[in-house]
Structure formats: structure tokens, C-alpha cells
Amino acid sequence: MSLKGQVLCSLFVVLVMSVFAAGCGGDGNADSGNGGDEDIVRIPCDSDDDCADYGMMCSVVGFCIEAGGDYNSDGDWEEEVEIEVDMGNPEERRMTCPATLEFGMVLLGDSKTLPVSLENIGTEDILINTIQFSSEEESLKLSDLPTFPYTFRAGTSMTFNVTYNPEEPGDERATINIVSNAYREDETLCQGKVNISSEYSGDSSLVVYPANLTFGNVGMDDPAMEQPVLFCNIGTGNKVITFSGVRITGSDADQFSYRFTGTEPSYNSPHFIPPGEEPTGEEESAPANCSKFFVSYDPDEMTNYPDLHEGSLDLYNDADNIEGDSVNIPLVGSSDPNTIYVSPKTIDFKEVDINTTALKELTIQNQTGGPIEITDVRVSGMDCIEFAVVMPDTVQLPLQMAADEMIQDIGVTYTPDYEGLDEKCDFVLTAQRQCAPGDTCPEDVITTDMRGYGRVPNAKPVANVSRSAISLESVDLPIEDAAIGSRLYLYGRFSSDEEDGGVSRYKWELLPPETSSLSKVSPDDDYADISILPDVAGTYLLNLTVWDSEDAASEPKQVTVNVGGGVDAERIMIDMDFSGQSDMSVQLEWIAPNTLICSDATMSPMHICNLGDYGKPIVTKSTMSFQHDGNKETIMHSQAPEGTYKIKVTLLDNCGGLELGGWCLNPQESEVNVRIYIGEDVTPTYSRQTTLDGLFDSEEWTISKGSEGWSAPFP
């Protein structure tokens, strides 16, 4: 319950006992008719506990009587008892406490606790029956109170605590009541005010997704079209946005309606939204810092093209970043059987990396009831070079469309060339309807808003493996000097990331020979630097992958370690790189004499391939590796039996990422370089080049191994 508006109350001290002669006379005694030596009093009570010290019980009229006595209905005592009570001197029962308790400013979501110290400055004990707030308070709590009734000894002090946990901003007041038999004539003591104020920190900031709702063309006999709209608080601190009402306005407000899950915001029942992060992507459900409304368009009257039904969803709120007391979301829809439908109504590319191209496909439907001819599609607006209309070569303008026909072979692209927002550009479609000879045929012009945001691409981090803790020289060739039982140290600390403040996470993977007992690196997979202790001869493969603070992963860096035997003079390594965009694909294949292929499709997660030759395995986990590094791939084979092998490269994807309706809009060719290393050579023994200029275009070379080793590849 809020304490706003409560009047400032003073702490009052309630005397527990009603004393006829004490506290007002000069000497504290009154003549009772028995010589003035002692007082005859009626002791007030609420329960038998108040009379227990006198061996009495509480009567129904609130005074202590002797146990077993009773009270007549005429108001007289059936048996009146004289009690000798030493009331002491009330003026000697004095207590002090703070005049006020100032909490100051407490932020919502936080709490603050202050102590209240009482001191008995008199010469007599004080009986405290209770300590409580004068009214029920939800945001204030008392703690560390004694057990009541509490005897407050003369010359001592006591402390209890008050905790304030505000639920809404504003100034608050409260009063603490200390019910006791302390002397209360001095009203400057123990005033009991609790002065409090609270507020939110930071600023509230309202954003709306989407900024407007376009429903397209909806038939009067069709089901209502419904779209969601999010209202989100992306402010800082903990300041909420209060929504106090919602309505639909405008000339065609009756054509639209809304619903809200939960209690609809109103002045009597406001809705509060706490701050949080800005939502990203399509939100299936409203995040904690958002509220979702559903707006429906259900026309009951026809519009005549180009007329539209228009309205506004008005939401009343107190966000800091809006002008006035409401935010307004335009609503537009039509109900015209003679129209052309383009979807989506708003083309939003969102964030796209600079100098890369994103594609949005459009759906176009002829709803005019007759044939039309699309005569033009274009981008309109100033400084809209980043947007372009695309279509397959098979689609030519003018384009004929029958009634109710739908096409999806037209799209738009967005290629930002700088960081920032690109908007105020439109996709425009012009269509000519057919009509009777001699009539002027109507022309339809459909406009769709476009927008996008150019983003500086996040460069992937680079995994680097070094054999020195002070040198970043990368391990690029197999390590040959490792010995069984000798610990090998490898360092990933020189892995780098240019944009996001360095590498945030490391992951090492180990693939030892099948006869080895090793299963993982040491000390563990989360360290930048590791070591292994080879226990058998063979080839050990290690992969290092690193991540930056944006959780972008590097290409795996693979290191081959040959233990206990050095390099096989007949080992062969095939290295290939190719040109083209990052989403192009060229496959490198190593084909054994029995035509089994070591390629992407046959590689394990560690890029290991098993091939068979004449029924016997010829490639094992310890003799072959395969790694990816951008547009580069490498195969190594150290135990190939004699025979003729093939090296083959194939262009698997040449589209550069832009496809529309199964048609490639940006076909490319790729320059491929193949290098072959024999034995311990660190420079290519043989090199081959080719150009692949079409999908599935390939080039093949043969290379033979005989008793004297490997021959030159052919051709």
C-alpha cells in the first residue's frame, strides 16, 4: 500500500495503565478515603494476562476482578476488592527516541535499513506493550523487536530496525507508535516520523516494432488479418514505462480492432514495462521488457482504389523519449477486389555487412479479377544505389499475369557501402490492366518501402599455434622432432582478433593414433596453452579453435605431430586454394586406385578419412589429415601403397550467394592452384593451375607411386 498523501503524524506514547491519582498532583499521591497512605484503584485490562501479576482475572467490562467474582448487569460490583498498588512516580518514566527517521532517496529495486535507538532516561522501569506502524505498510518493515510486553529498565537503551523497500516512486510518510506507560507530557520526544522518498534511476526509452502496420488487401468476406506490434522499454537503469490507456483512432477506426494479452492498460489499472535490451529478429513472444498488442483489420465496407482504410493505434504512456502523452502507430489496409498484391509490404533487410549483398524475394499476385501486364519494376528515391531489382534472365518485361496468378521470380538486393541506415527508398511496380477497345485502361502503381542498415563486418579471429611462449611464429608444417615420452608444449596465446578486444575462448582437440592411451590435451580444453605426452609412435593431430567476444569462431588451426620415426620420404601432401567469394565452394579429392574418394563428404569432424585398396585399409587415422582454412584445403598421406592415384578439383557452387527462384543471379569462375609436396619438401615439388568456370566443372590429374617413389603428376 502506498504511503503517499498520508498526513504527518507524531509519535504518541499511550499509557497502558489508567491511574486516577498519579501524574498530575504535586507529590504523586491522592487521598483515597483511607488516610491517604495508599491508592485504591480499578486496574484496566484487555485479557487475563494483564491481571495475572495481581492474582486476578479480567472482567467483561475491562477491569481486573478477583478470580471467581462476577459482575452484575446493573453495573455494581458484587464483591469490590481493595488492592494496594504502588504506582510509583509517572514523571520518572521517561524515554527518548529520534524525532525523525530520514531514509532519503532509495532507488526502486533496492532497500535500505536504519536503526531506531530508544533510551530510558528516567529512574523507573517502563513497560512497552508494542511497537508498530500506525497503519499497515507494505514497503516498511520492523525487525529486531523485543518480545512484548517488554520491561525497559531504567538507565538502559534498546535498538530495533526499520527497512524500506519501495514499490513505486515518490515521497512517503509513516508514523511509528510506541505503546507504553512512559511519561508523555513532553511532546518533543519520540515524534516517530518516517520520512522517505524513492525514484527510478536512468531514463525510459520506448521503441515500437514495427513503426506502422500495413495489412494489404483483405476481402470483406475473408477472415480478419491480424498482425503483432511490440512496445519495448530499452531504457537504462530501472525506470519503468507506465501504460495508462490504449485506443484506435482515425477516420476508419471502426475497421480495426486490437487485443492485449493480460489486463488491458487503463488509468485504473496501468501496465508497467521494465527496461531491457533491444529485441533482435522476429519475436515469437514478447520479451520481459516488451508488451505485445495484436491489431486486426476486418473491413466491412469496400475501398475504391487508390483509397485506403486508415487508422492509428494510440498508446498512452510516460516514456521519456516521446513527445506528448502517447505514441501513434499508423494502420493501413484496403478491401478492393481490383488490386495487385506485393508482399512483404515493407522490405526490411535489417543489418547487412558492408560490401556484401542480401536478397529479399517478393511475392506478386494479380487480384484484379482479370489479366494484367507488368510494364515496369524499379527502385525509386534519392541516393538509393544500395538497392537494386533483380530477376532471372528467363523473366522479361513486360510480364503477362493472368487473374489470381502469383509470381516469385522478382526480388530486390541490398549492398551497403557504408555503415549506417539506408531508407526512404521504394520498390515500385507498374501494371496495365486490360479494358474494352477505345477505353482508357487503368494503370496500377504499387509502392513498397525498403530499408536496411550497413554494418561493419565482424572479422573472424585467427587461431595461431606456436612452439614458443615468447614468439608468435606459427606452426605451419608437421612437427617431426617429437619423441615418445617427451612432453611437447604448444601455445595458442598468439591467436588474435583485430576488432573485439582479443580472443575470449580457446578449444583444443586431440586425435592420437589408435594405439595411444591419450584422449585429451593437458591441462584442459579451456586453456590457451597446452601440452601432450606422446606414449606411442605415430601421427598425432591437434586442432585449435578460438572465439572472439562476439562469439565468432575462427577457422580451425591444425597441427600434425609425427612421433618416433620422422618424416616418411614417400609422404605426399596436396595443398589447394581457390579464388571467389567466401560462400563459393571448390572440392579437393584424393582418389585411391579402387576409386574410393577422400573428400568433404567422407571426412570426420577431425577431417580424417579411411580409404580401402583391394580389400585392405590403406589410410588410417594416423596417416591422413584434412584441414580447412578460408579458401584453402590440405590432404596428407604417408602410407600410400603403390598404384595410380587421382587428384581432382570440382567447382560445387559458383553463385556467390545470390539465387532467386533456383536461378543464380551472380555466377562466377574460380582460379584454382594445386601444390604437391613430396617427402620432407617444404616448397612445392609440383604445381598445377586451372580455371573452373561453371557449376560442377572439374579438373583431374593422375599421380603414381612405384618402387622408387612418386612420379610427376599428369598432365
Disulfide bonds with the S-S distance in Angstrom:
Cys45-Cys58 2.09
Cys51-Cys64 1.97
Cys97-Cys190 2.39
Cys232-Cys290 2.02
Cys384-Cys425 1.98
Cys435-Cys441 1.98
Cys655-Cys664 2.27
